[in-house]
Amino acid sequence: MRTMASPSASADALLETARRVARDVLAPNANTVDDSERVPHQNLRALAEEGLFGLAVPTTHGGAGVPPRVLRRFHGILAEACGTTAFVSIQHATACTQITRSPSESLRARLLPRMAGGELMGAPAFSHLRRPGPPAVRV
């Protein structure tokens, strides 16, 4: 996988790359991804290979460190092409953001570069261990 796009890359260039990947990779496979009920690994690999997996990761940890407005535009581009891929990408970006806010530099240094490069994926998790019965929500 390619390393994160250089910090000097403009937001417009990153979003143009996202549009190309969305058009060429995500959109043609969207129905198949939705029907498969599986994580869209091929789509996520394509994003990582283009350096788009670490937009929410600060440049100090190998990401692009884009502002929230650019990250929202990025996820809008993905959502137009493949809702499932956008959902997983948003979950990953949320995990990156939460780890970025951690007071533990060793945690940030250990996880964020790998997350930015697509080697490691993350997502927030919610647990309701004490709730009886079937799960209230399934994703």
C-alpha positions, 0 to 999 in steps of 0.5 A: 500500500502506498504511504499517505499522500504528502502533507503538501497535497492540496485538498482539491487533489485529494478529493479529485483522487477520491472522485476517480477511485469512486468512479472507477472502483467503488461505483461499478461494484456498489450493488455487488458490495451491498448484496454480499453483506461483507466488508468491501476489502477491495474498495478499502484497499483501493482507497489505501493504495491511493493514500486516502485511508488516513485523511483524518490522521495528523501529518505528524503520524503519517496522515493528511490531517485534512480539516473536517470540511474536507473529510466530510466532502470526501465521505460524501464522494464515497457515499455517492458511489458506494454507501457501504464503503462510505460507512466503513470509511467513516467508521475508520475515520472516527476511530482515527480521530478518537485515537488522535485525541488520546493523551497517550502519545505511545498509542498514537505513534503505534496505531495512527501510521498503520491506520493511515497507510491502510495496514490497520483498520479501526472502528468505534465499538459499542457494547451492551453486555448487560442487555438481555435478549437479541441485539438491538442493532446489527451492522 
